[in-house]
Amino acid sequence: AELARYISDRSYLEVAEKESLFVTRNNIRTYFYLDGDYPYRLRQCDDSPVVFFFKGYCDLNSPKILSVVGTRNATVRGKELCGKIIGGLAADHPDLIIVSGLAYGIDIASHKAALAANLQTIAVLGHGLKTIYPSVHWSTADTIAKKGGLLSDFLSDALPERNNFIKRNRIIAGISDATLIVESGIKGGALITADIAGSYNRDVLAVPGRPDDQWSAGCNNLIKYNKAALVESKEDVEYFLNWQSAKSKVAVQRTLFSDLDETERSIYELISAESEIAIDSICRSLNLPVFKLSAILLQMELKGLVKCYPGNIYRAT
């Protein structure tokens, strides 16, 4: 009876109609948890949003996604490090997506560094998509929507309230491979994001600072108590995440490809032609029994040619 009253309540229907009209008029994509292209990294998290809204054009299941967050009171050094690390990664990983929260300080510096390096970047908002907070970042947000995307799990007219920003941190931590903390005081939202990322068994990275620097105290503590890996350069990020540069990757793959037999080559060519493909589809396309294909795919994964994702989805590395 209670469910029936809820469903028939006109106010809820009006909210749904209003939201549907808003997303349609503004070219906003609504992602549901059961959608096939719902971000697989986020789906692995127990508290992932059942539904969220996305205004943009990038692949939320891109092979490499890095969240970069930090204090709103960023120093010149912190902003420069954002540019150096993100710019360095962009040179060797042009498919990388940078995620942050559009806040003052390290967040906006990360978005701008990504845009300057011609990388896609995603801003996860603590409010609805009708507004931008802080408003001074409106122009940058507009560019992000065209060269990445704006993401929110709040209804369009939700206001930028404190608890909303804490809640959105779980998406920043969950949608990426790792979270990099560039600068943080002894307390702050960046440390909350780091804790959440750790609870998801995601890599947490932190840039160290001087012992007497208040805006590095949080990062230093993360490193001191083994809650984050120490990062000083883009090479450190690559090392901890086992990311090969595009150039070295091609060289390695060419060598490995020459060692594959005819069946393995057919499998690799099929997977490479798709952004992602299920094992059942590979079986049908190549007329291979699943037990034989599984054994071959395991060997190819050990060689670093393919990678298996939840749901027996495969991608070429």
Secondary structure, DSSP 8 states (H G I E B T S, - for coil): -HHHHHHH-HHHHHHHHHHHHHHHHTT-EEEETTSTTS-HHHHTSTT--SEEEEEE-S-TT-S-EEEEE--SS--HHHHHHHHHHHHHHHHH-TT-EEEE---TTHHHHHHHHHHHTT-EEEEE-SS-TT--SSGGGHHHHHHHHHSEEEEESS-TT----HHHHHHHHHHHHHSSSEEEE----SSSHHHHHHHHHHHTT-EEEE----TT-TTTHHHHHHHHTTSSEE--SHHHHHHHHT---HHHHHHHHHHHHHT--HHHHHHHHHHHTSS-EEHHHHHHHHT--HHHHHHHHHHHHHTTSEEEETTTEEEE-
